[in-house]
Amino acid sequence: MGLVPADVLAAAPQANLKGDENWMAAAQARHRAFYLLVTAHNVPMTQAAAVAGVSKQAVSKALRRVEDGREDPLRDRAIEMLAQALEVPA
């Protein structure tokens, strides 16, 4: 069926369950959300971290992971499409 928002919210970032596929999928979704918040919507990392209940360092690490993944053209295109879908009209 796929990942739903409730799954992401239920997968506590602090649990660090790298062997759990569902937790990892939620973590990847969370990383992409941080990336889009900070890069596409100019939300400061400290604010994104505070809202999510994680450290600024955790947000920074998530941004690096997404940025590294953008070397793959398919992942890069997916991030671009998400950013476009989330654009707020002026």
Beta strands, then each sheet from edge to edge (+ up, - down):
end
